[in-house]
Amino acid sequence: MAGTTPGTPRVLRAMNDRAALDLLVEHGPLSRTRIGELTGLSKPTASQLLARLEAAGLVVATGTTAGRPGPNAQLYAVNARAAHVAGLDVNARRIVAAVADVTGETVGEFELPTPGRTADSAVRQVTQALDGAVQDAGLTLAEVHRVVIGTPGAFDPGTGRLRYATHLPGWHSPTLLVELAAALPMPVAYDNDVNLVAVAEQRRGAARGHDDFVLLWNEEGLGAALVINGRLHRGFTGGAGEVGFLPVPGVPLVRQVAQANAGGFQELAGAPVVARMARELGIDDEPARGCGTPHEAAARLLARAAGVAGSDGGGPYLRLLDRFATALATGLASVVAVLDPELVVLSGGLITAGGEPLRARVESELGELAAARPRLVTGAVTHRPVLRGALESALATTRDDVFDTSR
């Protein structure tokens, strides 16, 4: 804020403006009186604030309190069209893109299948997916303020190359980030897909109000996100949380893990393990064999196991949950020993499928394998959590820019 000093009327007005805008984002439409109560501002000051924000195009009048006790009062809301952001969730099979308005409401979405499209450049795929979402929202690219892209692995901040994701074809060019920046008219940011799930859980899900937590993700791969003092810890090369490579007891050591794109924890508790465990326990996995991917097959088996967990005939399925929970807790114990988190969020398709029966078993096993006793919860953001995290990340930066009335 060039030309201003803390405590000046201009700065104080900007701080009050931002506080009011954040309240409107969190609570939805509010009356002048309610904004005054929540911010501690007098009615005249709240009125001046709302007039100022309405003139700036950041707030709109929307309905009244008709039907509620007391006299009718004008309600105010954030102008949803004040800014738009986009998020992309990338894996080897598809790219899902979405556009959200500044309130966080998704207004457009598009899915681009990508299996076998190695001839297509990542830049072309990104622009095609983003164009589809923008068109679905009835917007133009010029109206999107920022885009955040989530991928497996991480872009090394030193080299700009994608690491820890050899299974993602077309995304390993050393000039990819430069090419994307040149192809898109808005600022572009990138993050690991599991990190973005943690962002979604911290903003909208099971980790709200928590500054120290670990999110363990198990779907197409095993990974973790580490949040310390309220901030994501990414590591020197962006690889913090790549726990699938973690050596663990119970499986042979995996060497040259970067080339193999696998490691001990992945071999012990990854999706393909579930079908093998089921066969060893004599469970008929025929219904799961028709699933498209190993994680979809594993999720179906775990969902069936969770569904019969309380019945007398669930013997083999209960043992499947027990064995898989032990595998998950084995790797998680090492993470907990190093970080001692306040909370562990279990997330991803396999975790969701196993539900509370699986969560309870992991918690019990972890209690025997780790000295620390973090609280274990299942993730609350289950619909496209990577995409939701990308949108939330883009919104945080965009709101800081658009809601700054000090300039």
C-alpha positions as CSV (number, residue, x, y, z in Angstrom):
1,M,0.0,0.0,0.0
2,A,2.3,2.7,-1.3
3,G,1.8,6.1,0.2
4,T,-0.1,4.9,3.3
5,T,0.9,4.1,6.8
6,P,-0.7,1.8,9.3
7,G,-3.5,3.4,11.2
8,T,-4.4,6.1,8.6
9,P,-8.1,6.4,7.8
10,R,-7.5,5.0,4.3
11,V,-5.9,1.8,5.7
12,L,-8.5,1.4,8.4
13,R,-11.3,1.8,5.8
14,A,-9.6,-0.9,3.7
15,M,-9.3,-3.2,6.7
16,N,-13.0,-2.7,7.5
17,D,-14.0,-3.3,3.9
18,R,-12.1,-6.5,3.8
19,A,-13.6,-7.7,7.1
20,A,-17.1,-7.1,5.8
21,L,-16.4,-8.8,2.4
22,D,-15.0,-11.8,4.2
23,L,-18.1,-12.0,6.4
24,L,-20.4,-11.8,3.4
25,V,-18.4,-14.6,1.7
26,E,-18.7,-16.8,4.8
27,H,-22.3,-16.1,5.8
28,G,-24.0,-15.0,2.6
29,P,-26.3,-12.0,2.4
30,L,-26.3,-9.8,5.6
31,S,-28.1,-6.7,6.6
32,R,-26.3,-3.5,7.5
33,T,-27.2,-4.0,11.2
34,R,-25.8,-7.5,11.2
35,I,-22.6,-6.4,9.5
36,G,-22.2,-3.7,12.1
37,E,-22.7,-6.3,14.9
38,L,-20.2,-8.7,13.4
39,T,-17.5,-6.1,12.7
40,G,-18.1,-3.8,15.7
41,L,-18.8,-0.8,13.5
42,S,-21.5,1.8,14.2
43,K,-24.6,1.9,11.9
44,P,-23.4,5.0,10.1
45,T,-20.0,3.6,9.5
46,A,-21.5,0.3,8.3
47,S,-23.7,2.3,5.9
48,Q,-20.8,4.2,4.5
49,L,-18.8,1.0,4.1
50,L,-21.6,-0.7,2.1
51,A,-22.2,2.4,0.0
52,R,-18.4,2.4,-0.8
53,L,-18.3,-1.3,-1.7
54,E,-21.5,-1.1,-3.8
55,A,-20.0,1.8,-5.8
56,A,-16.8,-0.2,-6.3
57,G,-18.9,-3.1,-7.7
58,L,-17.9,-5.5,-4.9
59,V,-21.3,-5.6,-3.1
60,V,-24.9,-5.7,-4.5
61,A,-28.2,-5.2,-2.7
62,T,-30.1,-8.5,-2.8
63,G,-33.6,-8.8,-1.3
64,T,-34.8,-7.9,2.2
65,T,-35.4,-9.6,5.5
66,A,-39.1,-9.9,4.8
67,G,-40.7,-12.8,6.7
68,R,-38.3,-12.5,9.6
69,P,-39.2,-10.9,13.0
70,G,-38.8,-7.2,13.1
71,P,-38.9,-4.5,10.4
72,N,-37.7,-5.3,6.9
73,A,-34.1,-4.6,6.2
74,Q,-32.0,-4.5,3.0
75,L,-29.7,-7.4,2.6
76,Y,-26.3,-7.1,0.9
77,A,-24.1,-9.8,-0.8
78,V,-20.8,-10.0,-2.5
79,N,-21.1,-9.3,-6.2
80,A,-20.5,-12.8,-7.6
81,R,-19.3,-11.4,-10.9
82,A,-16.6,-9.3,-9.4
83,A,-14.1,-11.9,-10.3
84,H,-13.8,-15.5,-11.6
85,V,-11.1,-18.1,-11.2
86,A,-10.4,-21.5,-12.7
87,G,-9.0,-24.8,-11.3
88,L,-7.8,-27.9,-13.1
89,D,-7.4,-31.5,-11.8
90,V,-5.0,-33.4,-14.0
91,N,-4.3,-37.2,-14.0
92,A,-3.1,-39.6,-16.7
93,R,-6.7,-40.3,-17.8
94,R,-8.4,-36.9,-17.9
95,I,-8.3,-33.3,-17.1
96,V,-11.3,-31.8,-15.3
97,A,-11.5,-28.0,-15.4
98,A,-14.0,-25.8,-13.5
99,V,-14.7,-22.0,-13.1
100,A,-16.0,-20.4,-9.9
101,D,-17.2,-16.9,-9.2
102,V,-15.6,-14.9,-6.4
103,T,-18.0,-16.4,-3.8
104,G,-16.7,-19.8,-4.6
105,E,-19.8,-21.0,-6.5
106,T,-18.9,-23.3,-9.4
107,V,-20.4,-21.9,-12.6
108,G,-18.8,-24.0,-15.3
109,E,-17.1,-27.4,-15.6
110,F,-15.6,-29.5,-18.4
111,E,-13.9,-32.9,-18.5
112,L,-11.4,-33.7,-21.2
113,P,-10.5,-37.4,-21.6
114,T,-6.7,-37.8,-22.2
115,P,-5.8,-41.5,-22.2
116,G,-3.3,-42.4,-25.0
117,R,-3.1,-38.7,-26.1
118,T,0.7,-38.5,-25.8
119,A,0.9,-36.8,-29.1
120,D,-1.1,-33.9,-27.7
121,S,1.0,-31.4,-25.7
122,A,0.1,-30.7,-22.1
123,V,-0.4,-27.0,-23.2
124,R,-3.0,-28.0,-25.8
125,Q,-4.8,-30.2,-23.3
126,V,-4.9,-27.5,-20.6
127,T,-6.2,-24.8,-23.0
128,Q,-8.8,-27.2,-24.4
129,A,-10.1,-28.2,-21.0
130,L,-10.0,-24.6,-19.7
131,D,-11.8,-23.3,-22.8
132,G,-14.6,-25.9,-22.2
133,A,-15.1,-24.8,-18.6
134,V,-15.1,-21.1,-19.5
135,Q,-17.6,-21.6,-22.3
136,D,-19.8,-23.7,-19.9
137,A,-19.7,-20.7,-17.5
138,G,-20.8,-18.3,-20.3
139,L,-17.5,-16.4,-19.9
140,T,-14.4,-15.5,-21.9
141,L,-10.8,-16.3,-20.9
142,A,-10.3,-12.6,-20.3
143,E,-12.8,-12.7,-17.5
144,V,-10.8,-15.4,-15.5
145,H,-8.5,-13.7,-13.1
146,R,-6.3,-16.8,-12.1
147,V,-6.0,-20.5,-12.7
148,V,-4.5,-23.1,-10.4
149,I,-3.5,-26.5,-11.9
150,G,-3.2,-29.6,-9.7
151,T,-1.1,-32.6,-10.9
152,P,0.4,-35.7,-9.3
153,G,4.0,-35.1,-8.3
154,A,5.4,-31.6,-8.0
155,F,7.1,-29.0,-10.1
156,D,10.6,-28.5,-8.8
157,P,11.0,-24.8,-8.0
158,G,14.7,-25.0,-9.0
159,T,14.3,-26.6,-12.5
160,G,10.6,-26.1,-13.3
161,R,10.3,-29.7,-14.2
162,L,7.6,-32.1,-13.0
163,R,9.0,-34.7,-10.6
164,Y,7.6,-37.8,-8.9
165,A,5.0,-38.4,-11.6
166,T,6.6,-40.4,-14.5
167,H,3.1,-41.8,-15.3
168,L,1.8,-38.4,-16.5
169,P,2.7,-38.4,-20.3
170,G,3.5,-35.0,-21.9
171,W,4.1,-33.1,-18.7
172,H,7.8,-33.4,-18.3
173,S,9.1,-30.8,-20.8
174,P,11.6,-28.4,-19.1
175,T,9.8,-25.5,-20.9
176,L,6.3,-26.5,-20.0
177,L,5.7,-23.8,-17.4
178,V,7.0,-21.1,-19.7
179,E,4.8,-22.4,-22.6
180,L,1.7,-22.5,-20.4
181,A,2.3,-18.9,-19.1
182,A,2.6,-17.8,-22.8
183,A,-0.5,-19.6,-23.8
184,L,-2.9,-18.3,-21.1
185,P,-3.9,-14.7,-20.5
186,M,-4.1,-15.0,-16.7
187,P,-1.6,-15.8,-14.0
188,V,-1.1,-19.6,-13.6
189,A,-0.1,-21.5,-10.5
190,Y,0.6,-25.1,-9.9
191,D,0.4,-27.5,-6.9
192,N,0.5,-31.1,-6.0
193,D,-2.9,-32.7,-6.2
194,V,-2.9,-34.0,-2.6
195,N,-1.8,-30.6,-1.3
196,L,-4.9,-29.1,-3.0
197,V,-7.1,-31.7,-1.3
198,A,-5.6,-30.5,2.0
199,V,-6.5,-26.9,1.0
200,A,-10.1,-28.0,0.3
201,E,-10.3,-29.8,3.7
202,Q,-8.8,-26.8,5.5
203,R,-11.1,-24.3,3.9
204,R,-14.3,-26.3,3.6
205,G,-13.9,-29.7,5.3
206,A,-12.7,-31.8,8.2
207,A,-9.6,-29.6,8.9
208,R,-11.3,-26.3,9.3
209,G,-9.8,-24.5,12.3
210,H,-6.7,-26.7,12.4
211,D,-3.2,-25.4,11.7
212,D,-1.3,-28.6,12.2
213,F,-2.5,-31.7,10.3
214,V,-1.6,-34.4,7.9
215,L,-3.8,-35.5,5.1
216,L,-3.3,-39.1,3.9
217,W,-4.6,-39.7,0.4
218,N,-5.2,-43.1,-1.1
219,E,-6.8,-43.4,-4.6
220,E,-4.8,-43.9,-7.7
221,G,-1.7,-43.5,-5.6
222,L,-0.7,-42.9,-2.0
223,G,0.4,-39.5,-0.9
224,A,0.2,-37.1,2.0
225,A,-0.1,-33.3,2.5
226,L,1.6,-31.7,5.5
227,V,0.2,-28.5,7.0
228,I,2.4,-27.0,9.7
229,N,1.5,-23.7,11.5
230,G,-1.3,-23.2,9.0
231,R,0.9,-23.5,5.9
232,L,1.6,-26.3,3.4
233,H,5.1,-27.7,3.7
234,R,6.3,-28.6,0.2
235,G,9.9,-29.4,0.8
236,F,13.1,-28.3,-1.1
237,T,12.1,-29.9,-4.4
238,G,8.3,-29.9,-3.8
239,G,8.3,-33.5,-2.9
240,A,7.3,-33.3,0.8
241,G,4.4,-35.8,1.3
242,E,5.4,-38.3,-1.4
243,V,5.0,-41.0,1.2
244,G,4.3,-43.7,-1.4
245,F,8.1,-44.0,-1.7
246,L,8.4,-44.5,2.1
247,P,10.3,-47.7,3.0
248,V,8.1,-49.8,5.4
249,P,8.2,-53.2,7.0
250,G,6.2,-55.9,5.4
251,V,7.5,-55.5,1.8
252,P,10.9,-55.8,0.2
253,L,12.9,-52.6,-0.2
254,V,12.1,-50.9,-3.5
255,R,15.2,-49.3,-5.1
256,Q,15.3,-46.7,-7.8
257,V,11.9,-45.5,-6.7
258,A,11.8,-42.5,-9.0
259,Q,12.2,-44.8,-12.1
260,A,9.8,-47.4,-10.7
261,N,7.3,-44.7,-9.6
262,A,6.6,-46.9,-6.6
263,G,7.9,-47.5,-3.1
264,G,7.4,-49.5,0.0
265,F,4.3,-47.8,1.3
266,Q,2.7,-47.9,-2.1
267,E,3.4,-51.6,-2.4
268,L,2.0,-52.3,1.0
269,A,-1.2,-50.2,1.0
270,G,-1.8,-49.0,-2.6
271,A,-5.0,-49.9,-4.5
272,P,-3.7,-53.1,-6.3
273,V,-3.0,-54.6,-2.8
274,V,-6.7,-54.7,-1.9
275,A,-7.6,-57.2,-4.7
276,R,-4.7,-59.4,-3.7
277,M,-5.7,-59.4,-0.1
278,A,-9.3,-60.3,-1.0
279,R,-8.1,-63.3,-3.1
280,E,-5.9,-64.5,-0.2
281,L,-8.9,-64.3,2.1
282,G,-11.1,-66.3,-0.3
283,I,-13.3,-63.3,-1.2
284,D,-14.8,-63.5,-4.7
285,D,-13.6,-60.3,-6.4
286,E,-15.4,-61.0,-9.7
287,P,-17.7,-58.0,-9.4
288,A,-14.7,-55.8,-9.0
289,R,-12.8,-57.1,-12.0
290,G,-15.0,-55.3,-14.4
291,C,-13.9,-51.9,-12.9
292,G,-11.8,-49.6,-15.2
293,T,-8.9,-49.1,-12.8
294,P,-7.3,-50.9,-9.8
295,H,-8.4,-48.1,-7.5
296,E,-12.0,-48.4,-8.7
297,A,-11.9,-52.2,-8.1
298,A,-10.4,-51.7,-4.7
299,A,-13.0,-49.1,-3.7
300,R,-15.8,-51.5,-4.7
301,L,-14.3,-54.3,-2.5
302,L,-13.8,-52.0,0.5
303,A,-17.3,-50.5,0.1
304,R,-18.7,-54.0,0.2
305,A,-16.5,-54.8,3.3
306,A,-17.7,-51.7,5.1
307,G,-21.3,-52.6,4.2
308,V,-21.2,-56.0,5.9
309,A,-18.9,-54.9,8.7
310,G,-21.6,-55.2,11.3
311,S,-23.2,-58.4,10.1
312,D,-22.5,-62.0,11.2
313,G,-21.5,-63.1,7.7
314,G,-18.8,-60.5,7.3
315,G,-15.9,-62.6,8.5
316,P,-13.6,-62.5,5.4
317,Y,-14.6,-58.9,4.7
318,L,-13.8,-57.9,8.3
319,R,-10.4,-59.4,7.9
320,L,-9.9,-57.5,4.7
321,L,-10.6,-54.2,6.5
322,D,-8.3,-55.3,9.3
323,R,-5.4,-56.1,7.0
324,F,-5.8,-53.0,4.9
325,A,-6.1,-50.8,8.0
326,T,-2.9,-52.3,9.4
327,A,-1.1,-51.6,6.1
328,L,-2.3,-48.0,6.2
329,A,-1.4,-47.5,9.8
330,T,2.1,-49.0,9.3
331,G,3.2,-46.2,7.0
332,L,1.2,-43.5,8.8
333,A,3.0,-44.4,12.0
334,S,6.3,-43.1,10.5
335,V,4.7,-39.9,9.4
336,V,3.1,-39.3,12.8
337,A,6.4,-40.0,14.6
338,V,8.2,-37.3,12.6
339,L,5.5,-34.6,12.6
340,D,3.3,-35.3,15.7
341,P,0.3,-33.6,14.1
342,E,-2.8,-32.5,15.9
343,L,-5.1,-34.1,13.3
344,V,-4.9,-36.8,10.6
345,V,-7.4,-36.5,7.7
346,L,-7.9,-39.8,5.8
347,S,-9.1,-39.0,2.2
348,G,-9.3,-40.4,-1.3
349,G,-11.6,-43.0,-3.0
350,L,-10.3,-46.0,-1.0
351,I,-10.7,-44.3,2.3
352,T,-14.2,-43.0,1.4
353,A,-15.2,-46.5,0.3
354,G,-14.1,-48.1,3.6
355,G,-15.9,-45.4,5.6
356,E,-16.1,-45.4,9.4
357,P,-15.3,-49.1,9.8
358,L,-12.0,-48.6,8.0
359,R,-11.2,-45.3,9.8
360,A,-11.9,-46.8,13.2
361,R,-9.5,-49.7,12.5
362,V,-6.7,-47.4,11.3
363,E,-7.1,-45.4,14.4
364,S,-6.9,-48.5,16.6
365,E,-3.8,-49.8,14.8
366,L,-2.1,-46.4,14.8
367,G,-2.7,-46.3,18.6
368,E,-0.5,-49.4,18.9
369,L,2.2,-48.4,16.4
370,A,2.7,-44.7,17.2
371,A,3.5,-42.9,20.5
372,A,1.6,-39.8,19.5
373,R,-2.2,-39.9,19.5
374,P,-3.6,-37.6,16.8
375,R,-7.3,-37.5,16.1
376,L,-8.2,-39.4,13.0
377,V,-11.1,-38.2,10.8
378,T,-12.3,-39.0,7.3
379,G,-12.3,-36.2,4.7
380,A,-15.5,-34.2,4.3
381,V,-14.8,-32.9,0.7
382,T,-15.5,-36.0,-1.3
383,H,-16.7,-34.5,-4.7
384,R,-13.7,-33.7,-6.9
385,P,-11.6,-32.6,-3.9
386,V,-8.5,-31.8,-6.0
387,L,-10.6,-29.5,-8.2
388,R,-12.2,-27.9,-5.1
389,G,-8.7,-27.3,-3.6
390,A,-7.5,-25.7,-6.9
391,L,-10.4,-23.3,-6.9
392,E,-10.0,-22.5,-3.2
393,S,-6.3,-21.7,-3.8
394,A,-7.1,-19.5,-6.8
395,L,-9.8,-17.7,-4.8
396,A,-7.6,-16.9,-1.9
397,T,-5.1,-15.0,-4.1
398,T,-7.8,-13.4,-6.2
399,R,-9.8,-12.2,-3.2
400,D,-6.6,-10.6,-1.8
401,D,-6.3,-8.7,-5.0
402,V,-9.9,-7.8,-5.9
403,F,-11.0,-7.1,-2.3
404,D,-8.1,-4.7,-1.6
405,T,-9.8,-1.2,-1.6
406,S,-6.7,0.7,-0.4
407,R,-5.5,1.4,-3.9
